[in-house]
Amino acid sequence: MLQVIQKLTVVSNPTRIFEVGTEQDGREIIEIRQVGSEFEDRIHSEFIVTDEDGLMIASIENAPVIVDYKQIAEHDNEK
């Protein structure tokens, strides 16, 4: 099983919610991925929200978030 991010809630005022399959500013959210980096003295937290064309809708950096994952089955195409 593979876990993918289904929903990202940015805990701010106002709260912002990004969920795969919903629209944000007229563009459908297709993927939410974590692209942060871990350093010796700190962690840089970043999430990228993209549309059906792979274009960025939002980048959320170093913000408190709630991440909801969805489990999907991996398909092995090798014979």
All heavy atoms as an XYZ file, in Angstrom:
633
protein
N       0.846     -1.183      0.000
C       0.000      0.000      0.000
C       0.893      1.249      0.000
O       1.932      1.290      0.615
C      -0.911      0.034      1.221
C      -1.896     -1.105      1.296
S      -3.077     -1.108     -0.021
C      -4.370     -0.158      0.679
N       0.411      2.250     -0.688
C       1.119      3.521     -0.801
C       0.241      4.598     -0.184
O      -0.971      4.598     -0.374
C       1.367      3.820     -2.281
C       2.046      5.128     -2.628
C       3.495      5.104     -2.155
C       2.014      5.336     -4.124
N       0.858      5.496      0.584
C       0.102      6.599      1.168
C       0.368      7.865      0.375
O       1.518      8.201      0.089
C       0.502      6.832      2.617
C      -0.076      5.843      3.575
C       0.121      6.300      5.011
O       1.090      6.960      5.336
N      -0.810      5.942      5.864
N      -0.704      8.546     -0.004
C      -0.599      9.832     -0.685
C      -1.372     10.857      0.140
O      -2.299     10.513      0.873
C      -1.141      9.786     -2.135
C      -0.317      8.842     -2.988
C      -2.602      9.400     -2.167
N      -0.988     12.112     -0.003
C      -1.686     13.170      0.732
C      -3.008     13.452      0.029
O      -3.045     13.740     -1.161
C      -0.825     14.444      0.814
C       0.477     14.149      1.566
C      -1.606     15.572      1.495
C       1.471     15.300      1.562
N      -4.107     13.337      0.758
C      -5.443     13.592      0.231
C      -5.896     15.017      0.554
O      -6.542     15.668     -0.240
C      -6.437     12.583      0.819
C      -7.882     12.818      0.431
C      -8.142     12.630     -1.050
O      -7.486     11.828     -1.704
N      -9.085     13.369     -1.594
N      -5.516     15.483      1.762
C      -6.013     16.785      2.216
C      -4.964     17.451      3.089
O      -4.323     16.796      3.908
C      -7.305     16.566      3.010
C      -7.981     17.805      3.516
C      -9.274     17.401      4.220
C      -9.983     18.556      4.847
N     -11.198     18.122      5.555
N      -4.788     18.747      2.898
C      -3.844     19.533      3.679
C      -4.605     20.721      4.259
O      -5.177     21.519      3.515
C      -2.699     20.021      2.782
C      -1.606     20.824      3.455
C      -0.763     19.902      4.338
C      -0.719     21.484      2.414
N      -4.634     20.809      5.573
C      -5.284     21.926      6.248
C      -4.202     22.808      6.848
O      -3.409     22.353      7.671
C      -6.230     21.419      7.363
O      -7.179     20.511      6.793
C      -6.961     22.580      8.017
N      -4.142     24.057      6.400
C      -3.178     25.020      6.928
C      -3.849     25.718      8.101
O      -4.862     26.395      7.939
C      -2.748     26.032      5.842
C      -1.696     26.976      6.405
C      -2.239     25.320      4.601
N      -3.265     25.520      9.271
C      -3.843     26.078     10.488
C      -3.395     27.534     10.600
O      -2.295     27.842     11.041
C      -3.398     25.269     11.723
C      -4.054     25.815     12.989
C      -3.720     23.797     11.539
N      -4.236     28.419     10.121
C      -3.944     29.849     10.132
C      -5.259     30.587     10.301
O      -6.301     29.979     10.461
C      -3.254     30.252      8.821
O      -4.095     29.966      7.714
N      -5.199     31.885     10.229
C      -6.428     32.666     10.324
C      -6.547     33.518      9.071
O      -5.817     34.479      8.931
C      -6.390     33.542     11.583
C      -7.725     34.197     11.851
O      -8.728     33.851     11.236
N      -7.740     35.139     12.775
N      -7.405     33.171      8.118
C      -8.350     32.048      8.174
C      -7.673     30.719      7.809
O      -6.639     30.701      7.142
C      -9.379     32.424      7.111
C      -8.597     33.194      6.102
C      -7.557     33.958      6.897
N      -8.286     29.635      8.238
C      -7.812     28.293      7.904
C      -7.945     28.081      6.402
O      -8.942     28.464      5.801
C      -8.645     27.242      8.661
O      -8.469     27.461     10.060
C      -8.225     25.827      8.309
N      -6.920     27.491      5.792
C      -6.956     27.185      4.352
C      -6.936     25.679      4.185
O      -6.139     24.991      4.833
C      -5.759     27.813      3.634
C      -5.770     29.331      3.700
C      -4.548     29.934      3.077
N      -4.511     29.659      1.653
C      -3.420     29.774      0.903
N      -2.286     30.134      1.438
N      -3.469     29.514     -0.378
N      -7.800     25.168      3.319
C      -7.888     23.729      3.092
C      -7.652     23.441      1.619
O      -8.278     24.049      0.748
C      -9.266     23.181      3.528
C      -9.450     23.405      5.032
C      -9.388     21.695      3.178
C     -10.824     23.054      5.547
N      -6.740     22.507      1.359
C      -6.461     22.038      0.005
C      -6.766     20.546     -0.012
O      -6.211     19.796      0.792
C      -4.995     22.278     -0.369
C      -4.594     23.728     -0.324
C      -4.015     24.266      0.803
C      -4.808     24.551     -1.424
C      -3.639     25.607      0.848
C      -4.440     25.891     -1.393
C      -3.854     26.411     -0.260
N      -7.629     20.110     -0.917
C      -7.999     18.696     -0.983
C      -8.007     18.231     -2.433
O      -8.557     18.906     -3.308
C      -9.372     18.464     -0.349
C      -9.742     17.008     -0.271
C     -10.977     16.748      0.580
O     -11.611     17.702      1.080
O     -11.305     15.561      0.750
N      -7.372     17.078     -2.662
C      -7.324     16.509     -4.009
C      -8.750     16.293     -4.509
O      -9.607     15.798     -3.781
C      -6.530     15.179     -4.002
C      -6.635     14.474     -5.349
C      -5.073     15.434     -3.658
N      -9.005     16.705     -5.751
C     -10.324     16.541     -6.355
C     -11.223     17.758     -6.206
O     -12.295     17.806     -6.792
N     -10.781     18.749     -5.436
C     -11.582     19.972     -5.291
C     -10.944     21.077     -6.121
O      -9.846     20.929     -6.634
C     -11.669     20.419     -3.814
O     -10.363     20.759     -3.343
C     -12.271     19.333     -2.946
N     -11.671     22.189     -6.253
C     -11.155     23.311     -7.030
C     -10.663     24.427     -6.125
O     -11.238     24.696     -5.077
C     -12.233     23.857     -7.974
C     -12.460     22.974     -9.176
C     -13.286     23.670    -10.255
O     -13.610     24.864    -10.104
O     -13.603     23.004    -11.247
N      -9.591     25.064     -6.568
C      -9.036     26.234     -5.886
C      -8.828     27.287     -6.965
O      -8.082     27.063     -7.915
C      -7.709     25.852     -5.223
C      -7.075     26.952     -4.434
C      -7.710     27.104     -3.059
O      -8.237     26.157     -2.511
N      -7.664     28.287     -2.529
N      -9.514     28.398     -6.861
C      -9.416     29.474     -7.861
C      -9.704     28.963     -9.275
O      -9.019     29.325    -10.237
C      -8.031     30.137     -7.809
C      -7.750     30.771     -6.457
O      -8.702     31.307     -5.844
O      -6.587     30.741     -6.007
N     -10.690     28.069     -9.405
C     -11.105     27.563    -10.712
C     -10.212     26.482    -11.297
O     -10.394     26.071    -12.436
N      -9.235     25.996    -10.529
C      -8.327     24.947    -11.004
C      -8.460     23.725    -10.099
O      -8.476     23.861     -8.872
C      -6.885     25.456    -10.993
C      -6.701     26.622    -11.961
C      -5.516     27.478    -11.624
N      -4.249     26.762    -11.733
C      -3.108     27.218    -11.209
N      -3.082     28.359    -10.552
N      -1.999     26.538    -11.346
N      -8.530     22.546    -10.695
C      -8.693     21.330     -9.907
C      -7.369     20.894     -9.288
O      -6.341     20.826     -9.964
C      -9.243     20.192    -10.755
C      -9.553     18.962     -9.922
C     -10.198     17.847    -10.705
O     -10.477     18.012    -11.912
O     -10.416     16.791    -10.101
N      -7.416     20.586     -7.999
C      -6.231     20.092     -7.297
C      -6.062     18.618     -7.629
O      -6.956     17.806     -7.400
C      -6.363     20.288     -5.774
C      -6.428     21.782     -5.447
C      -5.209     19.606     -5.032
C      -6.734     22.091     -3.991
N      -4.921     18.273     -8.212
C      -4.632     16.900     -8.612
C      -3.655     16.233     -7.642
O      -3.734     15.043     -7.391
C      -4.032     16.867    -10.046
C      -5.067     17.346    -11.049
C      -3.531     15.491    -10.420
C      -6.312     16.491    -11.139
N      -2.730     17.008     -7.088
C      -1.712     16.414     -6.231
C      -1.244     17.388     -5.167
O      -1.138     18.591     -5.407
C      -0.499     15.990     -7.079
C       0.616     15.345     -6.277
C       1.820     14.972     -7.118
O       2.161     15.700     -8.070
O       2.431     13.948     -6.807
N      -0.982     16.834     -3.980
C      -0.351     17.576     -2.895
C       0.875     16.755     -2.512
O       0.765     15.574     -2.210
C      -1.273     17.718     -1.672
C      -2.590     18.395     -2.066
C      -0.565     18.492     -0.559
C      -3.666     18.320     -0.996
N       2.050     17.374     -2.576
C       3.245     16.607     -2.227
C       4.135     17.397     -1.269
O       4.191     18.614     -1.317
C       4.010     16.157     -3.456
C       4.618     17.222     -4.292
C       5.251     16.630     -5.568
N       5.969     17.621     -6.307
C       5.426     18.504     -7.128
N       4.117     18.509     -7.321
N       6.160     19.391     -7.754
N       4.823     16.642     -0.427
C       5.731     17.241      0.536
C       7.114     17.286     -0.085
O       7.612     16.287     -0.591
C       5.754     16.418      1.822
C       6.539     17.069      2.921
C       6.347     16.368      4.254
O       5.756     15.300      4.330
N       6.832     16.979      5.302
N       7.725     18.477     -0.098
C       9.031     18.646     -0.733
C      10.038     19.312      0.205
O      11.054     19.799     -0.248
C       8.918     19.465     -2.049
C       8.087     18.730     -3.071
C       8.336     20.843     -1.790
N       9.759     19.302      1.490
C      10.650     19.947      2.451
C      11.984     19.247      2.550
O      12.221     18.190      1.957
N      12.880     19.839      3.323
C      14.235     19.307      3.503
C      14.584     19.277      4.983
O      14.155     20.122      5.758
C      15.251     20.191      2.788
O      14.962     20.283      1.425
N      15.400     18.290      5.345
C      15.869     18.190      6.720
C      17.351     18.542      6.755
O      18.147     17.991      5.999
C      15.647     16.774      7.250
C      15.891     16.646      8.720
C      15.461     15.298      9.263
O      14.519     14.698      8.726
O      16.092     14.863     10.235
N      17.693     19.480      7.617
C      19.071     19.920      7.783
C      19.543     19.524      9.180
O      18.747     19.121     10.018
C      19.171     21.439      7.593
C      18.722     21.905      6.239
C      17.429     22.376      6.049
C      19.574     21.861      5.145
C      17.001     22.806      4.805
C      19.156     22.292      3.894
C      17.869     22.753      3.721
N      20.830     19.661      9.426
C      21.388     19.280     10.722
C      20.766     20.068     11.868
O      20.509     19.524     12.941
C      22.899     19.489     10.690
C      23.609     18.898     11.882
C      25.105     18.987     11.742
O      25.653     18.489     10.738
O      25.725     19.561     12.645
N      20.478     21.344     11.640
C      19.996     22.209     12.711
C      18.535     22.654     12.578
O      18.028     23.375     13.425
C      20.895     23.444     12.818
C      20.891     24.275     11.534
O      20.559     23.732     10.472
O      21.226     25.475     11.619
N      17.862     22.230     11.516
C      16.463     22.663     11.324
C      15.780     21.801     10.264
O      16.425     21.068      9.531
C      16.402     24.129     10.902
C      17.066     24.395      9.572
C      17.168     25.890      9.256
N      18.111     26.117      8.195
C      17.831     26.040      6.894
N      16.608     25.760      6.500
N      18.759     26.256      5.988
N      14.475     21.949     10.199
C      13.678     21.283      9.163
C      12.931     22.352      8.393
O      12.312     23.243      8.983
C      12.687     20.278      9.781
C      13.456     19.135     10.445
C      11.721     19.752      8.726
C      12.581     18.150     11.170
N      13.025     22.292      7.071
C      12.265     23.199      6.213
C      11.059     22.415      5.715
O      11.192     21.472      4.958
C      13.117     23.675      5.031
C      12.347     24.518      4.059
N      12.062     25.844      4.294
C      11.775     24.217      2.871
C      11.355     26.323      3.285
N      11.175     25.353      2.415
N       9.883     22.800      6.184
C       8.648     22.129      5.809
C       8.025     22.846      4.615
O       7.839     24.060      4.649
C       7.683     22.157      6.993
O       6.415     21.692      6.605
N       7.729     22.091      3.552
C       7.090     22.697      2.386
C       6.194     21.676      1.691
O       6.558     20.516      1.532
C       8.129     23.225      1.400
C       7.502     23.953      0.214
C       8.530     24.598     -0.705
O       9.737     24.441     -0.487
O       8.090     25.275     -1.644
N       5.029     22.144      1.298
C       4.079     21.347      0.535
C       3.753     22.099     -0.747
O       3.591     23.318     -0.727
C       2.784     21.122      1.328
C       2.985     20.278      2.557
C       3.347     20.854      3.758
C       2.804     18.905      2.502
C       3.541     20.090      4.896
C       2.993     18.123      3.631
C       3.361     18.720      4.828
N       3.647     21.372     -1.855
C       3.299     21.956     -3.146
C       1.948     21.385     -3.572
O       1.746     20.170     -3.554
C       4.355     21.620     -4.231
C       5.737     22.122     -3.816
C       3.935     22.174     -5.585
C       5.914     23.613     -3.820
N       1.042     22.268     -3.959
C      -0.286     21.879     -4.445
C      -0.311     22.169     -5.942
O      -0.031     23.295     -6.358
C      -1.395     22.686     -3.723
C      -2.768     22.281     -4.221
C      -1.290     22.516     -2.209
N      -0.619     21.140     -6.769
C      -0.580     21.321     -8.223
C      -1.908     20.975     -8.879
O      -2.716     20.213     -8.348
C       0.539     20.472     -8.868
O       0.355     19.107     -8.520
C       1.911     20.921     -8.408
N      -2.103     21.547    -10.091
C      -3.328     21.313    -10.859
C      -3.117     20.223    -11.901
O      -2.058     19.585    -11.957
C      -3.842     22.611    -11.494
C      -2.935     23.149    -12.595
O      -1.976     22.465    -13.017
O      -3.190     24.280    -13.049
N      -4.117     20.027    -12.757
C      -4.081     18.949    -13.757
C      -2.970     19.124    -14.793
O      -2.572     18.163    -15.448
C      -5.441     18.791    -14.454
C      -5.894     20.001    -15.238
C      -6.680     21.028    -14.424
O      -6.727     20.913    -13.188
O      -7.239     21.954    -15.024
N      -2.459     20.333    -14.936
C      -1.363     20.584    -15.877
C       0.004     20.536    -15.192
O       1.021     20.848    -15.808
C      -1.551     21.950    -16.556
C      -2.820     21.994    -17.400
O      -3.124     20.990    -18.079
O      -3.505     23.028    -17.371
N       0.021     20.180    -13.902
C       1.270     20.137    -13.166
C       1.741     21.499    -12.703
O       2.853     21.644    -12.211
N       0.886     22.516    -12.869
C       1.244     23.881    -12.464
C       0.921     24.093    -10.989
O      -0.071     23.582    -10.470
C       0.499     24.900    -13.326
C       0.774     24.814    -14.834
C      -0.115     25.779    -15.590
C       2.242     25.070    -15.122
N       1.753     24.868    -10.329
C       1.585     25.101     -8.907
C       0.388     26.010     -8.623
O       0.256     27.078     -9.215
C       2.858     25.721     -8.319
C       2.795     25.870     -6.824
S       4.364     26.297     -6.044
C       4.771     27.807     -6.874
N      -0.456     25.552     -7.724
C      -1.579     26.353     -7.233
C      -1.140     27.089     -5.963
O      -1.453     28.252     -5.768
C      -2.806     25.473     -6.936
C      -3.350     24.865     -8.241
C      -3.886     26.260     -6.201
C      -4.462     23.857     -8.036
N      -0.396     26.375     -5.109
C       0.056     26.976     -3.851
C       1.310     26.271     -3.352
O       1.533     25.100     -3.657
C      -1.040     26.887     -2.791
N       2.102     27.017     -2.595
C       3.246     26.473     -1.883
C       3.079     26.898     -0.433
O       2.923     28.077     -0.148
C       4.550     27.036     -2.457
O       5.637     26.680     -1.637
N       3.096     25.927      0.460
C       2.922     26.219      1.876
C       4.237     25.897      2.569
O       4.673     24.743      2.577
C       1.766     25.383      2.483
C       0.440     25.716      1.790
C       1.648     25.646      3.973
C       0.089     24.853      0.654
N       4.886     26.923      3.130
C       6.197     26.741      3.740
C       6.170     27.047      5.229
O       5.630     28.071      5.646
C       7.229     27.661      3.083
C       7.467     27.366      1.618
C       8.570     28.239      1.039
O       9.673     28.262      1.629
O       8.321     28.894      0.017
N       6.771     26.143      5.996
C       6.977     26.329      7.432
C       5.734     26.836      8.159
O       5.803     27.756      8.972
C       8.167     27.265      7.684
C       9.455     26.669      7.172
O       9.681     25.474      7.280
N      10.298     27.492      6.599
N       4.589     26.230      7.833
C       3.332     26.598      8.479
C       2.781     25.383      9.222
O       3.025     24.244      8.816
C       2.318     27.062      7.433
N       2.050     25.614     10.294
C       1.421     24.479     10.977
C       0.322     23.898     10.080
O      -0.534     24.641      9.579
C       0.851     25.084     12.261
C       0.746     26.551     11.989
C       1.776     26.879     10.949
N       0.386     22.598      9.848
C      -0.576     21.942      8.960
C      -1.092     20.650      9.579
O      -0.445     20.054     10.437
C       0.039     21.617      7.581
C       0.428     22.876      6.831
C       1.215     20.681      7.708
N      -2.250     20.235      9.116
C      -2.808     18.917      9.413
C      -2.850     18.182      8.081
O      -3.418     18.685      7.108
C      -4.221     19.020     10.020
C      -4.169     19.809     11.330
C      -4.812     17.625     10.239
C      -5.529     20.212     11.851
N      -2.226     17.010      8.033
C      -2.131     16.250      6.796
C      -2.995     15.002      6.905
O      -2.860     14.237      7.857
C      -0.664     15.847      6.501
C      -0.569     15.091      5.199
C       0.241     17.068      6.484
N      -3.905     14.827      5.941
C      -4.737     13.623      5.871
C      -4.248     12.787      4.703
O      -4.172     13.284      3.569
C      -6.211     13.986      5.664
C      -6.792     14.712      6.868
O      -6.593     14.237      7.997
O      -7.429     15.757      6.663
N      -3.913     11.536      4.992
C      -3.402     10.628      3.969
C      -4.485      9.682      3.493
O      -5.448      9.401      4.204
C      -2.241      9.795      4.521
C      -1.015     10.600      4.832
C      -0.805     11.136      6.095
C      -0.051     10.829      3.867
C       0.327     11.878      6.387
C       1.093     11.580      4.144
C       1.263     12.089      5.408
O       2.381     12.835      5.690
N      -4.310      9.174      2.280
C      -5.193      8.168      1.711
C      -4.309      7.010      1.282
O      -3.254      7.224      0.674
C      -5.925      8.746      0.497
C      -6.847      7.772     -0.196
C      -7.521      8.450     -1.380
C      -8.494      7.525     -2.052
N      -9.143      8.172     -3.181
N      -4.719      5.799      1.593
C      -3.944      4.635      1.174
C      -4.454      4.160     -0.176
O      -5.662      4.036     -0.389
C      -4.078      3.514      2.202
C      -3.434      3.888      3.514
C      -2.825      2.687      4.208
O      -2.861      1.583      3.718
N      -2.256      2.928      5.365
N      -3.531      3.936     -1.091
C      -3.901      3.410     -2.398
C      -3.074      2.165     -2.671
O      -1.960      2.007     -2.165
C      -3.700      4.452     -3.527
C      -2.247      4.912     -3.615
C      -4.615      5.646     -3.344
C      -1.948      5.771     -4.826
N      -3.619      1.287     -3.458
C      -2.917      0.049     -3.818
C      -1.908      0.340     -4.900
O      -2.173      1.092     -5.832
C      -3.912     -1.003     -4.278
N      -0.726     -0.255     -4.783
C       0.285     -0.121     -5.830
C       0.080     -1.248     -6.831
O      -0.154     -2.385     -6.462
C       1.690     -0.238     -5.227
C       2.090      0.953     -4.407
C       3.533      0.835     -3.958
O       4.412      1.124     -4.785
O       3.756      0.456     -2.807
N       0.180     -0.901     -8.099
C       0.039     -1.904     -9.150
C       1.424     -2.251     -9.674
O       2.172     -1.390    -10.090
C      -0.820     -1.370    -10.303
C      -2.235     -1.097     -9.873
N      -3.124     -2.097     -9.599
C      -2.885      0.066     -9.657
C      -4.278     -1.563     -9.240
N      -4.169     -0.239     -9.251
N       1.729     -3.515     -9.643
C       3.019     -3.985    -10.153
C       2.817     -4.470    -11.577
O       2.181     -5.473    -11.822
C       3.547     -5.115     -9.267
C       4.968     -5.496     -9.599
O       5.538     -4.901    -10.552
O       5.522     -6.378     -8.921
N       3.356     -3.710    -12.537
C       3.154     -4.039    -13.949
C       4.197     -5.010    -14.487
O       4.151     -5.380    -15.649
C       3.160     -2.763    -14.791
C       1.950     -1.897    -14.489
O       0.895     -2.407    -14.112
N       2.099     -0.589    -14.633
N       5.158     -5.383    -13.653
C       6.189     -6.305    -14.121
C       5.636     -7.724    -14.142
O       4.862     -8.124    -13.290
C       7.425     -6.242    -13.211
C       8.125     -4.907    -13.269
C       9.356     -4.874    -12.373
O       9.851     -5.958    -12.030
O       9.797     -3.777    -12.035
N       6.084     -8.493    -15.147
C       5.618     -9.884    -15.261
C       6.732    -10.834    -14.957
O       7.847    -10.613    -15.169
C       5.074    -10.150    -16.655
C       3.822     -9.370    -16.899
C       3.212     -9.731    -18.224
C       1.915     -8.944    -18.404
N       1.219     -9.271    -19.578
